[in-house]
């Protein structure tokens, strides 16, 4: 009996030990499995990163040509994936310009950016030229701070103008901006304006009124209810000695000499403002004033649209030939330059007026789905500048 109990106890202890062994074995497998799962997340060498995946989960994704937008300028190269920036270098200066250009570094850099090599021909009218004009006015203001003159003498103007262009070019600006914007060193001299020094200017002009009107220019109100522009015009009239004569349309009437003198004196007034305002405040004000002027006209050149007139004269419903000729004509126009939204409205009206005069009475813009953006440079390459609502 005792022997039977002893055997039973041994069997029970052996079963218990066997069960413990099975439990330990399963826990060991769990640990090994966990180790195997986490193991690959540890990168032990760069060679492991170079191995391609062994599964088929990373096959190339096939995209249907239907979802790729068509490239509208098939004859032109595709644009680069990333923008390219011109290299910069140290400019070669004359050493004869008595202005510390380092004090104007930020405004020079902004001008170089706005007139960069690939963009200047396209944005000259709305961005580059207004900024270049503002820079020249601000430069005159810097010059007058160490002189009682608001303008430069011809010789000094030549040297300083050359240095300005050299610095801009060294920072990536287009070399053709003098021609593009029709500026020369004479823009720094005051031309035929009889008043060119600070003392005389302050004796004749109510400078407090001028500064109050132009220290802060409202970008929304100035173009509709101008405050700064009339103040500058008043100062220019006072220092030019020109009698104020306007037509019913508020256009100034006078001989060419008077008009030239008045424009030159407006430049002197800008120079005075630049000497009293910070470069940032002056640049902001001058750009807003330029925007008001730029947005009053259409800068595009519309050649006689003979093919459009012939194809669209008697059209009352959408016509493939009419729309094709219209789109071809506008495609040529839109490559001229970038324009603002307000300019596009004027340009659309100008072109529409041309068509109506030739007997095209139907609204072919609506028939052919022509939008305002079609009057300016669109996507891809040089057309990569989408239509701007840009403040010049």
Order of alpha helices (4+ residues) and beta strands (2+ residues): alpha-alpha-alpha-alpha-alpha-alpha-alpha-alpha-alpha-alpha-alpha-alpha-alpha-alpha-alpha-alpha
